[in-house]
Amino acid sequence: MSKVKGSRILLRHRDIPKLDKLDVYLEDGGFESFKKAVTKMKPDKVTEIVKDSGLRGRGGAGFPTGVKWSFIDANNWPHYVVANADESEPGTFKDREIMEQNPYQFFEGVMLSAYAIQANDAYIYLRGEFWDLAHELDKKIKKLEKSGYLGKKLFGTDYSLNLYTHLGAGAYICGEETALLESMEGKLGQPRLRPPFPPSFGLFGKPTVVNNVETLANVPLIIEKGAKWYRKFGTERSPGTKVFSLSGNVNKPGNYELPLASTFRELIFKHGGGIPDGHAIKAIMAAGASSSLIVANDEALDTPMDYESVQNVGGMLGSASVIVIDETVDISWLVNKTVHFFKHESCGKCTPCREGVFWMSHLTERIDNGSGSREDIVLLQDVANNIQGKCLCALGDFSTQAVVTGIERFPEDFKAKVSPNQAARIKINE
């Protein structure tokens, strides 16, 4: 039986040395869940257990995983599984650690997902910069094939499964599932118009399940230990543990696996060691560069980090890429940085995003270098508001989160950057 110490389900390699070796993973009960599923369980039963566990997508959206699997079109074949390992969000580095240090648990999650929807081919889509990691994963996949865990007629049954890696070219937009599928098909990595959604029209036009690396890595232990066991962690609506990628102005940045609903205060001050040089905390970005700026007051710090509660303080949990911002950081500078990132990464398909992020970058640059005016800040707000809700994917909305919340919640930082003859009469939110 697999070992779980404390609340570590995903980062078990920190408790079990050399868990990235196949023999060690097998000694710890590895692939027993997959073997049990293939030889003793109906595919629908696997989906049912995952649905009952309440596991939600860890890539950002938080959509129930088992529900997504149940949407697969049973009248259209073949089916595919694609693991989203594009991990391109600034401040996110959890999936890489799982793939490097606990890869077989991740593989087993992919394989269980494939069995659940009766896919015979599964793919791992990695960002282009992960080329070295892709080579290591390929070597491990070969070992699984030689050991009889992948290939034809597994464990003497009629079920067959192949697993492949696929490298992108290093585009943030390919983290969006339909852009990822377009990229895999050799097309430009641009989002599709939806509906139809991937469970009915996905890779090569066939039903496809796309899940994040962290999401899939939960599945083997859920199948082994049951949905009720998994629900011991977290909350009723946000069960399980989450890997929080902590970075920014914090003494001990890194990945921390905690039960969902742990507080920001616990993560930042207990596990992250607090703020360097005794500075005060100013803001939190809970979901990397794509998130809104949360004012780091006592209410926010004591807010449970789950998919529901973070919304109460004006943010979203997303991928839980928690960036800490202290009092030394100028928010207008930070906003300029995020906007330039999204300008670079916009695929250009949607006019509001393509043109809006371009003009936002000009305005944030002007404001940050001290040559902006009252009108520039008002115009920046207006451009951001006109991007929201008008694009095929979430990138357009993501690009505006720091802009809108930065101006609304930290107006003094913008006032300070306006040229002196404008500063006295600035009124941002009129």
Secondary structure, DSSP 8 states (H G I E B T S, - for coil): -----TT-SS-GGGTSTTTTSHHHHHHTTTTHHHHHHHHH--HHHHHHHHHHHT-B-TTTT--BHHHHHHTS-TTS---EEEEEE---STT--HHHHHHHHSHHHHHHHHHHHHHHHT-SEEEEEE-GGGHHHHHHHHHHHHHHHHTTSSBSSGGGSS--BEEEEEE--S-GGGGSHHHHHHHHTTS------SSS-TTTS-GGGS-EEEEEHHHHHHHHHHHHH-HHHHTTSB-SSSBSEEEEEEEES-SS-EEEEEETT-BHHIIIIIIS---GGG--EEEEETTGGGS--EE-SHHHHTSB-STTGGGGGT---TT-EEEEEETTS-HHHHHHHHHHHHHHH--S-SHHHHHHHHHHHHHHHHHHTT-B-HHHHHHHHHHHHHHTT-SSSTHHHHHHHHHHHHHHH-HHHHHTTB-HHHHTT--TT-
